Amino acid sequence: MEELGILSKCAQPSYKSMSSRPNEESVGNVLDREFQVDEEMSVLVSDLTSVKVGQHWNYVRFLIDLHIKSIKELERKSPTL
């Protein structure tokens, strides 16, 4: 590579610390780990996850019904180029 004048460039992983501790937000634990739900659509949970694909972050949001334990809604967002 040196003979051809080619340089390699490696990306360094970066970590950004959170201002608050995860899972210790000001929202109370309403379910108290009681996941046995008797009625459909009475208890919904959501999750937002970011995934890096190539050089871009993509976001996936899930909406899950705890009664039937299945995904009710799925949304994917990727950055516009």
C-alpha positions in Angstrom: 0.0 0.0 0.0 2.8 2.3 0.8 4.4 1.9 -2.7 1.1 2.8 -4.3 0.5 5.8 -1.9 -2.7 4.2 -0.5 -3.7 5.0 3.1 -6.2 3.1 5.1 -8.7 4.9 7.2 -10.4 3.1 10.1 -13.4 4.5 11.9 -13.1 4.6 15.7 -16.2 3.5 17.6 -17.6 6.2 19.7 -19.6 6.0 22.9 -21.8 8.7 24.2 -22.7 8.4 27.9 -26.4 8.9 28.9 -27.3 11.7 31.3 -29.6 9.3 33.2 -29.3 5.7 34.0 -31.2 3.4 31.6 -34.4 1.9 32.9 -34.5 4.3 35.8 -36.6 7.0 34.3 -39.3 8.9 36.1 -42.0 6.7 34.7 -43.5 4.3 37.2 -43.7 0.5 36.9 -47.4 0.2 36.2 -47.4 -3.5 35.2 -45.1 -4.6 38.0 -44.2 -7.6 35.8 -47.7 -8.8 35.5 -47.8 -9.7 31.9 -51.0 -11.9 32.0 -53.4 -9.6 30.2 -57.1 -10.6 29.8 -58.2 -8.2 27.0 -56.7 -7.6 23.6 -55.3 -4.0 23.1 -55.6 -3.2 26.8 -51.8 -3.2 27.4 -49.5 -2.1 24.6 -45.7 -1.7 24.9 -43.3 -0.1 22.5 -39.7 -0.1 21.8 -37.5 2.1 19.6 -34.2 0.6 18.5 -31.5 2.2 16.4 -29.4 0.1 14.1 -26.4 1.3 12.1 -26.4 0.1 8.5 -23.4 1.2 6.6 -22.7 4.8 7.5 -26.3 5.6 8.5 -28.5 5.0 11.5 -31.9 3.4 10.9 -34.7 3.3 13.4 -37.2 0.5 14.1 -40.3 1.0 16.3 -42.4 -1.8 17.6 -45.8 -1.7 19.1 -46.6 -5.0 20.9 -49.9 -6.2 22.3 -49.2 -8.2 25.5 -52.5 -10.1 25.4 -51.6 -12.0 22.2 -47.8 -11.3 22.5 -47.5 -10.2 18.9 -46.4 -7.1 17.0 -49.3 -4.9 16.2 -47.4 -2.2 14.4 -43.9 -2.0 12.9 -42.3 1.2 11.6 -38.9 1.6 9.9 -37.2 4.9 9.2 -34.0 5.4 7.4 -32.3 8.8 6.8 -33.0 10.5 3.5 -29.9 10.9 1.5 
